[in-house]
Structures are given as C-alpha cells and as structure tokens.
Amino acid sequence: KPTQNIKGYQVWIATDNHNPFKVKFLPEDRPSLDSFTIGQEVTFEGLEALEFKNNIYFKATAINKKG
C-alpha cells in the first residue's frame, strides 16, 4: 500500500562516456529540479560513492547548476 513515508529521492544522471546512473538523496536533502533542463551540466555537494556487492551507488546532499 502507498504510504506518506518517503525514504529518499533519486536523480538520473547521464554522461557522454558512461551509461546513466542514479544519485540518491536523503529526504531532508530533497533536490529541487524545477530550474534544470535536460542536457545541462551539474555539480554535486557531498557526493559519495559506495561499493556494495560489486556495485557502485552514489549519494549526495545537493545538486547545483554548473557555472
């Protein structure tokens, strides 16, 4: 059943050289993507990569427009 309990958010990121991947955010770090457009370069604050069972996962505290 659907609940109002949100455990996190995720943003899909694409690069020129790699397959798209997800960057996850905790509920208190909810990203606002209203001012972003597809193809725009971004930077992350607090970006971390975690390895679990030979898979790499990413999490961050904020996403910003580059420049």
C-alpha positions as a Python dict, from the first residue, in 0.01 Angstrom:
ca = {
    (1, 'K'): (0, 0, 0),
    (2, 'P'): (122, 352, -71),
    (3, 'T'): (231, 550, 233),
    (4, 'Q'): (343, 906, 303),
    (5, 'N'): (675, 770, 437),
    (6, 'I'): (940, 885, 188),
    (7, 'K'): (1280, 725, 247),
    (8, 'G'): (1473, 921, -18),
    (9, 'Y'): (1488, 1070, -365),
    (10, 'Q'): (1692, 982, -671),
    (11, 'V'): (1805, 1171, -980),
    (12, 'W'): (1918, 1001, -1300),
    (13, 'I'): (2241, 1144, -1444),
    (14, 'A'): (2376, 1089, -1796),
    (15, 'T'): (2731, 1145, -1921),
    (16, 'D'): (2897, 1143, -2262),
    (17, 'N'): (3107, 836, -2178),
    (18, 'H'): (2900, 617, -1943),
    (19, 'N'): (2554, 472, -1903),
    (20, 'P'): (2306, 678, -1699),
    (21, 'F'): (2326, 626, -1324),
    (22, 'K'): (2132, 729, -1012),
    (23, 'V'): (2239, 969, -741),
    (24, 'K'): (2035, 930, -423),
    (25, 'F'): (1935, 1197, -171),
    (26, 'L'): (1800, 1164, 182),
    (27, 'P'): (1451, 1309, 245),
    (28, 'E'): (1597, 1613, 425),
    (29, 'D'): (1817, 1680, 117),
    (30, 'R'): (1528, 1668, -132),
    (31, 'P'): (1657, 1813, -462),
    (32, 'S'): (1452, 2077, -642),
    (33, 'L'): (1487, 2023, -1017),
    (34, 'D'): (1246, 2296, -1129),
    (35, 'S'): (1514, 2518, -1284),
    (36, 'F'): (1712, 2239, -1456),
    (37, 'T'): (1687, 2143, -1822),
    (38, 'I'): (1788, 1822, -1998),
    (39, 'G'): (2150, 1834, -2110),
    (40, 'Q'): (2253, 2092, -1851),
    (41, 'E'): (2581, 2030, -1666),
    (42, 'V'): (2554, 1988, -1289),
    (43, 'T'): (2774, 1963, -981),
    (44, 'F'): (2704, 1787, -653),
    (45, 'E'): (2769, 1876, -292),
    (46, 'G'): (2862, 1599, -52),
    (47, 'L'): (2891, 1342, -332),
    (48, 'E'): (2989, 995, -210),
    (49, 'A'): (3038, 665, -392),
    (50, 'L'): (2958, 345, -204),
    (51, 'E'): (3053, -6, -314),
    (52, 'F'): (2819, -286, -213),
    (53, 'K'): (2840, -639, -356),
    (54, 'N'): (3048, -523, -656),
    (55, 'N'): (2800, -243, -740),
    (56, 'I'): (2869, 129, -704),
    (57, 'Y'): (2600, 356, -558),
    (58, 'F'): (2611, 736, -535),
    (59, 'K'): (2459, 972, -282),
    (60, 'A'): (2480, 1349, -239),
    (61, 'T'): (2343, 1631, -25),
    (62, 'A'): (2271, 1881, -307),
    (63, 'I'): (2269, 1926, -684),
    (64, 'N'): (2358, 2258, -850),
    (65, 'K'): (2385, 2402, -1200),
    (66, 'K'): (2745, 2409, -1318),
    (67, 'G'): (2894, 2752, -1371),
}
